């Protein structure tokens, strides 16, 4: 491991963005180093060649962002992400040779708190860095976030009774995939409930998220299509960088507006549209994540008679979104993930 400066706390509120690099391939690490040093107001905090070194480095000198490889000796990127988020949490971006080839590990890491994933840039024959733009864009997006705030297995679907199904709404960000899978797995299959999920994730990874959740839970999880109407037994995931909303005719749609919102798709926008358009109250959950997205929307649902649940601090990877909801008195209950399935079943499986 190569440390480049004396340890200090993560900036998180301004100044330069300090980045840790974790990669066991020397050429890849060098490519990442060149990209970071070429960015204005970014600097390298330290480099590590495996997960063990990364965990130790983050404890001594927590950076603003870690670029985390997945496949490494001694400790892989999934376990390193888990340990860092427990001991010295910070923003983590998975940077691996092939995201699509390691999609299961990518979502394992996201379940432990990684924010996003991107393919590793490479050094060309003349030493130039190739494929850097996607990583630069991800770093810029996460930099704004950090600055703003510390084929699937099929299950049978029941025939839909007359009238719309009950809804279970789930909004999540950092650490959300793992929490969502733990909530879904114990829930009944043959019930008059449709599950709709808004997870902060780039649209490129939405199909992979749906497959990963399906594999983890044994359910059919699908990406929402424009004009789709939820049916009993559905488990549906928002699938674009636009906002998911309900229309007056109870069909689902994607909308670019409001453009100014940083989180896309926005949990708030979706929850507001449900409060306005869905005819009966159901259950809505706001899970782990940075920022405050979803808190005001959860309050709107509670005002319409919905049963609202916020994740507790002890089981959250980042306790910011649920905390904001609790502070607004938007949550009827505050529960750990382990107790949510039972609470949901008691209210909806009737």
ZINOR-V195129 format. One line per field, one symbol per residue. ss: DSSP state (H for helix, E for strand, C for the rest). phi: phi as a letter, one per 40 degrees, with the letter a starting at -180 (. if undefined). burial: b if it has 16 or more other ideal C-beta (glycine too) atoms within 10 Angstrom, else e. A space follows every 50 residues. Layout:
ss = ???
phi = ???
burial = ???
This chain:
ss = CEECCCCCCCCCCCCCEEEEEECCCHHHHHHHHHHHHCCCCEEEEEEECC HHHHHHHHHHCCCCEEEECCCCCCCCHHHHHHHHHHHCCCEEEEEECCCH HHHHHHHHHHHCCCCEEEECCEECCCCCEECCHHHHHHHHHHHHHHHHCC CCCCCCCCCCCCCCCEEEEEEECCCHHHHHHHHHHCCCCCCCEEEEEEEC CCHHHHHHHHHHHHHHHCCCEEECCCCCCCCCCCEEECCCCCEEEECCCC CEEEECCCCCCCCCCCHHHHHHHHHHHCCCCCEEEECCECCCCCHHHHHH HHHCCCEEEEECCCCCCCECHHHHHHHCCCCCEEECHHHHHHHHHHHHCC
phi = .bcbaccacccfbigcccbcbbacccccccccdcccccccgbaccabbba ccccccccccacccabcbcccacgacccccddccccbadacbbcbbdacc cbcccdcccccchccaaacccbccdcgccbgccccdccccccdcccccad .cccbcbcccccgcccbbbbbabdgcdcccccccdcccccbcbbbbbbbc addcbcccccccccccbgbcbbccbdgcbcbdgcbbbdbbccccaccccg ccabbccccccccbcccddcccccdcbccbcbbbbbbdicgbdhcccccc ccccgccbbbcccccccbcbccccccccgcbcbbbcdcbcdccccccbcb
burial = eeeeeeeeebebeeeebbbbbbbbbeebbbbbbebbeeeeebbbbbbbbb bbbbbbbbeebbbbbbbbbbbbeebbbbbbbbbbbeebbbbbbbbbeebe ebbebbbbbbbbbbbbbbbbbeeeeeeebeebeebbebbeebbebbeebe ebeeeebeebeeebbbbbbbbbbbbbbbbbbbbbeebeeebbbbbbbbbb bbeebbebbbbbbbbbbebbbbbbeeeeebebbbbbbbbbebbbbbeeee ebbbbeeeeeeebbbbbbbbbbbbbeebeebbbbbbbbbbbbbbbbbbbb bbeeebbbbbbbeebbbbbbbbbbbbeeebbbeebebeebbebbbebbee
